[in-house]
Amino acid sequence: MGKVLIIGDLHGNTEHALALLREATARGCDRVFALGDFGAWEHVPSGRRYFDVVNKAARRVDLTVYFLDGNHDKSSLVHELYGEKLDDEGFLRCRSNLRYAPRGHRWTWADTRFAAFGGAYSVDKQRRLQWEAQRAAKGERRRARGSRRVRHTAGTLWFPEEQMTDAELDALLDADSSPVDVLFTHDKPRAAAPDFDRKKHPDCLPNQDRIQRAVETLRPAVLFHGHFHYRYTDHISLGDDEWTRVEGLAADPDASPRPDYHRDDSWYVLPLPHARDSEETSRAAS
């Protein structure tokens, strides 16, 4: 029987990532799973260094780190670089001890069925596009002065693939709609209601509806997500006296909007196997 340390958004925060690897070791976990906004930014040198540092630290303590994509991960580049490098469980092998779970990926650990659905809407999309435009304008001025060091800026701060489309979700669920025990997502399902909701923009709702549909189709006992940078627990009804427990995890300290933030809110230990009828998952929602 193993344990998985599930962690919220890291945003490329190396210090926080290394602290959570130490937490995983101290808690007897043999895997770490990050719920998006991991820091997949290999289009810039700092992103490549981050991958290297996290991988080296994980290898040193014999851990494997898995992640799904958040809205601030350049998942198109992950597929471009590692799409042909699949491990035996179907994860994309980004480094020796670093794996990516594509949207809709399913796997089994210790008789526990998992699925992952990344992506979400960026409420700061326009600001990020503005920053990209400012960088592009600066690059044009450098080009006009004859500089050869002009960087491509489009798709460096905002990523068009940030959220699933309805067609993408249709295809994934049509391919396999069998139940799972644990669902990992970046966004929350529409019916979940955290006390602190920083994602109320109308453009956030379509992706939350997609996650809700995934929950109603796959009927997990528990769902873990990030994105909201806030720790909460909720229960959503699947009908017929069946419930999915929703666990929202906080993010790294630099991204926390809450004065009552605590680092422990950013991780959760999941024992394996994780049975649907365990005391933890079968208790009725109050």
Sequence and secondary structure as in RCSB ss.txt:
>XXXX:A:sequence
MGKVLIIGDLHGNTEHALALLREATARGCDRVFALGDFGAWEHVPSGRRYFDVVNKAARRVDLTVYFLDGNHDKS
SLVHELYGEKLDDEGFLRCRSNLRYAPRGHRWTWADTRFAAFGGAYSVDKQRRLQWEAQRAAKGERRRARGSRRV
RHTAGTLWFPEEQMTDAELDALLDADSSPVDVLFTHDKPRAAAPDFDRKKHPDCLPNQDRIQRAVETLRPAVLFH
GHFHYRYTDHISLGDDEWTRVEGLAADPDASPRPDYHRDDSWYVLPLPHARDSEETSRAAS
>XXXX:A:secstr
  EEEEE   TT HHHHHHHHHHHHHTT SEEEE S     TTSHHHHHHHHHHHHHHHHTT EEEE   TTS H
HHHHHHHTT B TTS EEEETTEEE  TTEEEEETTEEEEEE     TTHHHHHHHHHHHHHHHHHHHHTT S  
   TTSSS TTSS  HHHHHHHHHH     SEEEESS  TT   SS    SGGGHHHHHHHHHHHHHH  SEEEE
 SS   EEEEEEEETTEEEEEEE    GGG   TT  GGGGEEEEESS  TTSHHHHS   
